[in-house]
Amino acid sequence: MSTLTSEILQRVNTSLRHALARFQPEQTRCSAVQAGDLSTLRSEIRHAADCLRDLAATAVKDPALEQQIAEFRHNLENLKHALPGFHSRLRAEHARLAAAHTHSLAASAWVQTNKETL
């Protein structure tokens, strides 16, 4: 069980590291992250948490497993701190896209009006 849990945690930790890199503030556009990416990440975190819950408290101490558990906790802590900023950038991107859409509609209406007056 601990080998399987260690492998699952290793995979989830890799996913978390990649997600954290994409959530960084220097990523001015949020388009690199898709909704499915967030859903998959959430499922992986839940799966890892379930594995940890099922892991017997009296399990043989495995240094590799202990390291993966520590990294998992560290990654979750980093994710907790990164998500509010990512959320703010998503909201700003949404506002930018809404403004661009409104501008596009206004320009389209202006073109239509000018065609009718010619």
C-alpha positions as CSV (number, residue, x, y, z in Angstrom):
1,M,0.0,0.0,0.0
2,S,2.7,2.5,0.9
3,T,4.4,1.9,-2.5
4,L,1.2,2.7,-4.4
5,T,0.5,5.7,-2.1
6,S,4.1,6.9,-2.7
7,E,3.6,6.6,-6.5
8,I,0.2,8.4,-6.4
9,L,1.7,11.2,-4.3
10,Q,4.7,11.5,-6.6
11,R,2.3,11.9,-9.6
12,V,0.2,14.4,-7.7
13,N,3.2,16.4,-6.5
14,T,4.4,16.6,-10.1
15,S,1.0,17.9,-11.2
16,L,0.9,20.4,-8.3
17,R,4.4,21.7,-9.2
18,H,3.3,22.3,-12.8
19,A,0.1,24.0,-11.7
20,L,1.9,26.2,-9.3
21,A,4.3,27.3,-12.1
22,R,1.3,28.2,-14.3
23,F,-0.4,30.1,-11.4
24,Q,2.5,32.5,-10.9
25,P,1.9,36.3,-11.2
26,E,4.3,36.6,-14.1
27,Q,1.7,34.7,-16.1
28,T,-0.3,37.8,-17.2
29,R,-2.7,35.8,-19.3
30,C,-4.7,32.9,-17.6
31,S,-5.3,31.1,-20.9
32,A,-2.5,28.7,-20.1
33,V,-4.9,27.1,-17.5
34,Q,-8.0,25.5,-18.7
35,A,-11.0,24.6,-16.6
36,G,-10.3,20.9,-17.1
37,D,-6.8,21.4,-15.7
38,L,-8.3,22.7,-12.4
39,S,-10.8,19.9,-12.3
40,T,-8.2,17.3,-12.9
41,L,-5.9,18.8,-10.3
42,R,-8.8,18.8,-7.7
43,S,-9.5,15.1,-8.5
44,E,-5.8,14.2,-8.1
45,I,-5.6,16.1,-4.7
46,R,-8.7,14.3,-3.5
47,H,-7.3,10.9,-4.6
48,A,-4.0,11.6,-2.8
49,A,-5.9,12.7,0.3
50,D,-8.0,9.5,0.2
51,C,-4.8,7.4,-0.1
52,L,-3.3,9.2,2.9
53,R,-6.5,8.7,4.9
54,D,-6.5,5.0,4.1
55,L,-2.8,4.6,5.0
56,A,-2.6,2.9,8.3
57,A,-1.1,5.1,11.1
58,T,1.0,2.1,12.0
59,A,2.4,1.6,8.5
60,V,6.0,0.8,8.2
61,K,8.0,4.0,8.1
62,D,9.1,4.5,4.5
63,P,11.5,7.4,4.0
64,A,10.4,7.8,0.3
65,L,6.8,7.9,1.4
66,E,7.5,10.4,4.2
67,Q,9.3,12.6,1.7
68,Q,6.4,12.5,-0.7
69,I,3.9,13.3,2.1
70,A,6.0,16.3,3.2
71,E,6.3,17.5,-0.4
72,F,2.5,17.1,-0.9
73,R,1.8,19.1,2.2
74,H,4.3,21.8,1.1
75,N,2.7,21.9,-2.4
76,L,-0.8,22.3,-0.9
77,E,0.4,25.1,1.3
78,N,1.9,26.8,-1.8
79,L,-1.3,26.3,-3.7
80,K,-3.3,27.8,-0.8
81,H,-1.2,31.0,-1.2
82,A,-1.1,31.0,-5.0
83,L,-4.8,30.6,-5.6
84,P,-6.1,34.1,-4.4
85,G,-3.7,35.8,-6.8
86,F,-4.6,33.5,-9.6
87,H,-8.3,34.2,-8.9
88,S,-7.6,38.0,-9.1
89,R,-5.9,37.6,-12.5
90,L,-8.8,35.5,-13.7
91,R,-11.2,38.2,-12.7
92,A,-9.1,40.9,-14.4
93,E,-8.8,38.7,-17.6
94,H,-12.6,38.3,-17.5
95,A,-13.1,42.0,-17.2
96,R,-10.6,42.6,-20.1
97,L,-12.5,40.1,-22.3
98,A,-15.8,41.6,-21.4
99,A,-14.6,45.1,-22.3
100,A,-13.1,43.8,-25.6
101,H,-16.5,42.1,-26.4
102,T,-18.4,45.4,-25.6
103,H,-16.0,47.3,-27.8
104,S,-16.4,44.8,-30.6
105,L,-20.2,45.0,-30.4
106,A,-20.0,48.8,-30.5
107,A,-17.7,48.8,-33.5
108,S,-19.9,46.3,-35.3
109,A,-23.0,48.5,-34.6
110,W,-21.1,51.6,-35.9
111,V,-20.1,49.8,-39.1
112,Q,-23.7,48.7,-39.6
113,T,-25.0,52.2,-39.0
114,N,-22.5,53.6,-41.5
115,K,-23.4,51.0,-44.1
116,E,-27.1,52.0,-43.8
117,T,-26.3,55.7,-44.3
118,L,-24.3,55.2,-47.4
